[in-house]
């Protein structure tokens, strides 16, 4: 894709699609090899959507038949059917994920990538069906607040939901979007992140906030014995470098430094992330 195009115009090359599953509809974007030969499945964070994976979609399109990328809209995001319970947990998102991939005919082991809150979904999905995951990659992983006190969990949840109720998606995007990136990020990247955040659906965001309040990625990773990669940027103020390093140490794997970038590392450090994921012309998928 040429740099002369704006980020939204570049995203338009990867139209949102949808598929019905026995438990609801899932929307997604796709690039590269045919869906049935998917190699990478990408799960976005709480204030984001499939658009946040633009750089990885572009890379897959360039690699061509060697890589196939699917990036979902999580339950309750865009037109993906929300989960039926008011306070879903990681296993509920994991079940929807596998129903989605079943509906698309994805059967070969995948590289499963979770960013931020998506890490909680990805870790549980990998733990529950390890034979379907060749590699688990967590980018700027949210760890969940299950180990916090009840008072702290409730405060984190209520603060987040009160911000949404007070500002709405657009106001929240205007106020918090820039914090997703480093201070050195391009203005075009900030505007793009804000536009993606402004499209969240309050109901889906609320369900995801409950997952964050109850989640424990460390507990799920303790039961995952396959390939694991944890990476983040050193300028991330949302899931700070020290916390990501501690999680990697707990899992006895290396922490990968994506450079002086913020939380939205898949965009701001797109090339570095693509290298880690083997979504480059000079590396096998």
Secondary structure in CASP SS format (residue, H / E / C, confidence):
PFRMAT SS
TARGET T0000
AUTHOR 0000-0000-0000
METHOD secondary structure of the structure
MODEL  1
X C 1.00
X C 1.00
X C 1.00
X C 1.00
X C 1.00
X C 1.00
X H 1.00
X H 1.00
X H 1.00
X H 1.00
X H 1.00
X C 1.00
X C 1.00
X C 1.00
X C 1.00
X C 1.00
X E 1.00
X E 1.00
X E 1.00
X E 1.00
X E 1.00
X C 1.00
X C 1.00
X E 1.00
X E 1.00
X E 1.00
X E 1.00
X E 1.00
X E 1.00
X E 1.00
X E 1.00
X E 1.00
X C 1.00
X C 1.00
X H 1.00
X H 1.00
X H 1.00
X C 1.00
X C 1.00
X E 1.00
X E 1.00
X E 1.00
X E 1.00
X C 1.00
X C 1.00
X C 1.00
X C 1.00
X C 1.00
X C 1.00
X H 1.00
X H 1.00
X H 1.00
X H 1.00
X H 1.00
X H 1.00
X H 1.00
X H 1.00
X H 1.00
X H 1.00
X H 1.00
X H 1.00
X H 1.00
X H 1.00
X H 1.00
X H 1.00
X H 1.00
X C 1.00
X E 1.00
X E 1.00
X E 1.00
X E 1.00
X E 1.00
X C 1.00
X C 1.00
X C 1.00
X C 1.00
X C 1.00
X C 1.00
X C 1.00
X C 1.00
X C 1.00
X C 1.00
X C 1.00
X C 1.00
X C 1.00
X C 1.00
X C 1.00
X C 1.00
X C 1.00
X H 1.00
X H 1.00
X H 1.00
X H 1.00
X H 1.00
X H 1.00
X H 1.00
X H 1.00
X H 1.00
X H 1.00
X H 1.00
X H 1.00
X H 1.00
X H 1.00
X H 1.00
X C 1.00
X C 1.00
X C 1.00
X C 1.00
X C 1.00
X E 1.00
X E 1.00
X E 1.00
X E 1.00
X E 1.00
X E 1.00
X C 1.00
X H 1.00
X H 1.00
X H 1.00
X H 1.00
X H 1.00
X H 1.00
X H 1.00
X H 1.00
X H 1.00
X H 1.00
X H 1.00
X H 1.00
X C 1.00
X H 1.00
X H 1.00
X H 1.00
X E 1.00
X E 1.00
X E 1.00
X E 1.00
X E 1.00
X E 1.00
X E 1.00
X C 1.00
X C 1.00
X C 1.00
X C 1.00
X C 1.00
X C 1.00
X C 1.00
X C 1.00
X C 1.00
X C 1.00
X H 1.00
X H 1.00
X H 1.00
X H 1.00
X H 1.00
X H 1.00
X H 1.00
X H 1.00
X H 1.00
X H 1.00
X H 1.00
X H 1.00
X H 1.00
X H 1.00
X H 1.00
X H 1.00
X H 1.00
X H 1.00
X H 1.00
X H 1.00
X H 1.00
X H 1.00
X H 1.00
X H 1.00
X H 1.00
X H 1.00
X H 1.00
X H 1.00
X H 1.00
X H 1.00
X H 1.00
X C 1.00
X C 1.00
X C 1.00
X C 1.00
X C 1.00
X C 1.00
X H 1.00
X H 1.00
X H 1.00
X H 1.00
X H 1.00
X H 1.00
X H 1.00
X H 1.00
X H 1.00
X H 1.00
X H 1.00
X C 1.00
X C 1.00
X C 1.00
X C 1.00
X H 1.00
X H 1.00
X H 1.00
X H 1.00
X H 1.00
X H 1.00
X H 1.00
X H 1.00
X H 1.00
X H 1.00
X H 1.00
X H 1.00
X H 1.00
X C 1.00
X C 1.00
X H 1.00
X H 1.00
X H 1.00
X H 1.00
X H 1.00
X C 1.00
X C 1.00
X C 1.00
X C 1.00
X C 1.00
X E 1.00
X E 1.00
X E 1.00
X E 1.00
X E 1.00
X E 1.00
X C 1.00
X C 1.00
X C 1.00
X C 1.00
X C 1.00
X C 1.00
X C 1.00
X C 1.00
X H 1.00
X H 1.00
X H 1.00
X H 1.00
X H 1.00
X H 1.00
X H 1.00
X H 1.00
X H 1.00
X H 1.00
X H 1.00
X C 1.00
X C 1.00
X C 1.00
X E 1.00
X E 1.00
X E 1.00
X C 1.00
X C 1.00
X C 1.00
X C 1.00
X C 1.00
X C 1.00
X C 1.00
X H 1.00
X H 1.00
X H 1.00
X H 1.00
X C 1.00
X H 1.00
X H 1.00
X H 1.00
X H 1.00
X H 1.00
X H 1.00
X H 1.00
X C 1.00
X C 1.00
X C 1.00
X C 1.00
X C 1.00
X C 1.00
X C 1.00
X C 1.00
X C 1.00
END
